């Protein structure tokens, strides 16, 4: 299977988020250094506050920048883990899917959105938008709300946006790109992939879900088994890679 990508490593979302987080953190630390080095009495006379209010003012100055920095760094780490998960899934699919499939990693649609689509698998039957998750345990779904089953009590909801709704939204973005590129009739299907979990009752999910990479390979091969159009597969892959 061939691999393509529309976002270069240095432009990937998690790297840009990391740079922004480091910038705000450095700005906050610089502001804290300056604030805490100021003479409280001199600052009080300059600002027209009393001494206590001046100390409080300078103590609060660095907080917004530091908060933005910490938030950016935490988000960058989550995005990095998601990117590495997608790359690991790509490597497995490249080994186990037939050569008639093409994967597009870290695809950025033409709608101008900042968030990337982690993985597209282009096969003879069309495009599958794969939304991978690394959650563990038993996963259940109730009307597109996903939960990790607990031994006792109600399951804990998975963090972040609904993975099935996200997969469906990303599939719509890919359809729009294909329509613009002259492939409006190409089938685009979303797929939720849990790499380390087991699935409980997910019948109310609006998107197909599979557990395990072997099941993902079987699902992708099964929906493409009745058709074989390698030339069209390469054309669709080229259109998305250019996009």
Secondary structure, 3 states (H helix, E strand, C coil): CEEEECCCHHHCHHHHHHHHHHHHHHHHHHHHHHHHHCCHHHHHHHHCCCHHHHHHHHHHHCHHHHHHHHHHHHHHHHHHHHHHHHHHHHHHHHHHCCCCCEEEEEECCCCCCCCCEEEEEEECCEEEEEEEEEEEEEEEEECCEEEECCCCCCCEECCCCCHHHHHHHHHHHHHHHHHHCCCCCCCEEEEEEEEEEEECCCCCCCCEEEECHHHHHHHHHHHHCCCCCHHHHHHHHHHHHHC
